[in-house]
Amino acid sequence: METPTDRITRHLLARLRRRAVLDLYAAAANVGLLEEYPAGEDEDSGTVWTVADSTLHLMTGDKDKDRKLIARRLGTSMTSSSGTTLNMFDYETDQDAELEVRPRTKSRVKHIAASASNDEDQADRPATLMPKQPSMAKETDILALLRQHVPAPSVAHVAMALLVARAVGSSIPDIETLRELVARADIFALIKAPVKRFERRFAKMLEDGLLLPYRVKVGDVYHGASLREQYHGEPRTKPRRAVKLLSGNRARHIEHTALSQHLADALLDRSTPVIVVDETSVTPSPSLALTVDVVFECQGLDHALLAELLHITLGIAPTRSLKGMEVLGLDLEGLSIDDLTLAIRPSHDLEAILATLAALGERARSCDEDDSKDSDGRRGRTGRDPKSKSRAGTSGETGKSAAPDGVEIIQPLKLTAENTGAVGEEASPEEIAVGSYVQHLRIESMSGYGEARQWALDLRGDLELWREEGLRWSEMSTKLLLSGPPGTGKTTYAHALCNMLQVPLLVTSVAAWLEPGYLGDVLKRMSHAFEAARAHAPSILFIDEIDNIGSRGSSRREQYDDYWRSLINRMLELLDGASKTEGVIVVGATNLPDRIDAALLRSGRLETHVVVPMPDTDALSGILAHHLADDLPGVLSSAPTTPFPKPLPPQKAKGHDPQLRKTAERRKAEHGKEAPQ
């Protein structure tokens, strides 16, 4: 009798096979072998694939020639599989059997060596289904030859299918129970497989339609534990059901109160399933373990699963794989889905695959041990006690400390004399070297900033009250947008504010956030920048080129509108509320303020907007005085005492003399008459 695990495995592998065939048909349509059109009036009705008339005329009837012709045409759009058959293992007869390239599991592999009925054999038979339509029989032959080029199943996809089937199949009594769970729109489920990269692969396969029988749009329960790592640039015209995911690995670092709040908000929408995907081996937090409707869990990688994976992807007999693993003493602990993909290659034999897996596993376990040693004595991910929120002033350390990707952390310069600019006795050589300039880089001694200067001075007083618990953060003006032409000192203002307030400065930009390209990675960089700022609170988060995040009202990015809308929504979420940004002073800079989404400028976000113009005469005088500092008296004393000579009046241009113009026109006319005809 077929177990639930076998039934689910067969279903998931069939979906992988179907996707491979559809990709093959799409590639064949791109090179003109097939034609496609909707089955009904809209795209949701499905797609019909037919052999193109040009393909029918090209086929010769010779199987070998036609197969080579199809291979050449497909080679322009996709790489075909290495062959049409695989040496699979038959559990019933303990012999090798030739099977078509269709993934099968051990409970469903049957010996068909004596009566193999693959697509090539079908091409040898006469067409008897439709004797009055020989062209249709020829189309069937062509499709049979075409299906011989279905690529072999992906190692990562098959490994995930086996893990998901084990987790789900071992947690339900029968398939009917699973059908009822999948049909529920408000299900809250936890799936757990202690294999690295399981979370990322699960989210990707879910969005690609390889796990559930419907299209899925992945959302986040909590932006700090997002699993959206891939963005599809093509427009999604077909409807998709929303599913919210939560990373179990990252959820362990979220405080209980915050995690419970975000889970409750996600579960209020009873039309959206919530799935927690966990790749760790630790017990889930009570917020998850005690509240989920169902837990799907498996033990991860073992020799039996690896043997079945090698059997499905490369056709290696399971008894041979199990014997090789036993002789080698292969330890699979620490291996990830990516490691399996790197090791299991068609060009490698079994011995090379097992040796590679052993080396990768040993390397992964040694890295884990190093990480655990490095984390001894630390408190949380940032090395700080998450429960402590110091309101005392910063230590005034100089230089740059460790920071997430796309963020640069700069500590304020520690000074002992505010007016004289003397550097403290304990200052480092770097502080002394730059002290001659940085000692003056303070808001009080700078000119040309207008309202931004007064905003900074007011903020300094409010910050002192906040440190003494005499003022709440929500009562302070802590978000500023600076705009103006390039070169007006917007970045310099952030450094001066850092030195004046004596708090760390975290410098980032939208361009740095966009470097990874993939939506999930970009959103992570945005979240990590704000998380780092909160970890160093009180601090300043300076976001340069903030206009690059775009505007939802702009029509210049229609093709990728979902991408940019997601960025703006995440930015609004990060800026919203004093509780989320307590201790963080946000300063944005832009040359093009009109390109910023209006929602970012509303109350509670970048509500204070100061335009920094090009400096006028007074501002230029102040800037020169700032940079000259102690040299200013000497420069002034060296100024010439004699007045400058009066400049001569500008001469009138020759083109304005009427007499000269008439002479030039006469000579031009005479020259034209003398020209040869």
Beta strands, then each sheet from edge to edge (+ up, - down):
strand 1: 34-38
strand 2: 47-51
strand 3: 85-90
strand 4: 95-100
strand 5: 188-192
strand 6: 216-220
strand 7: 241-247
strand 8: 274-278
strand 9: 294-297
strand 10: 399-401
strand 11: 408-411
strand 12: 479-483
strand 13: 505-509
strand 14: 539-544
strand 15: 584-590
strand 16: 608-611
sheet 1: 1+ 2-
sheet 2: 3+ 4-
sheet 3: 6+ 7+ 8+ 5+ 9+
sheet 4: 10+ 11- 13+ 14+ 15+ 12+ 16+
end
